[in-house]
């Protein structure tokens, strides 16, 4: 039986701080991307400029199940996604789009404290996003920014 005390404990846990720099070092984000890529703007920019391996995209899709979202972000057909997987490195723009989406997926996972809850939220209509499913907004920079802002509000208890 769930008591009021258990509910309050769950709410308190939901507002834990984001992972520290030391927690990100040596960690793989979604089983493929070194956490160091997300530790600073410089590291993120450098990784984007260098180009991320196509294999990272495959690993991220396998870890998250968001195949159609990445098809949309990369502007390829589902059938051509295998070509992306085989690329030694994606171009700068595609790398930045993928890394930005992964950063947001990671943010959702941290806010909801589980991949499953984050995935459920991302696939559900959200009133704060005009009834749009967050995952449907990942294909544009502004859409990702909007989702991130809503996640920040949730994390800080602002449900307006």
FENJOKA-V399818 format. One record per backbone hydrogen bond with DSSP energy under -0.5 kcal/mol. NH is the residue of the N-H (numbers start at 1). CO is the residue of the C=O. Records with the same first field share a line. If there is no record, write none. Layout:
NH->CO  CO
This chain:
3->1
7->3
8->4
9->5
10->6
11->7
12->8
13->9
14->10
15->11  12
16->13
24->20
25->21
27->24
29->27  33
30->28
31->28
32->29
33->29
35->27
37->34
38->35
39->36
40->36
44->40
45->41
46->42
47->43
48->44
49->45
50->46
51->47
54->87
56->53
57->53
58->54
59->55
60->56
61->57
62->58
63->59
64->60
65->61
67->65
70->66
71->67
72->68
73->69
74->70
75->71  72
76->71
80->77
81->77  78
82->79
83->80
84->80
85->81
86->82
87->83  84
90->52
95->91
96->92
97->93
98->94
99->95
100->96
101->97
102->98
103->99
104->100
105->101
106->102
107->103
108->104
109->105
110->106
111->107
112->108
113->109
114->109
118->114
119->115
120->116
121->117
122->118
123->119
124->121
126->132
127->125
129->126
130->127
131->126
132->126  129
134->124
135->122
136->133
137->134
138->135
140->137
144->140
145->141
146->142
147->143
148->144
149->145
150->146
151->147
152->148
153->149
154->150
155->151
156->152
157->154
158->153
159->157
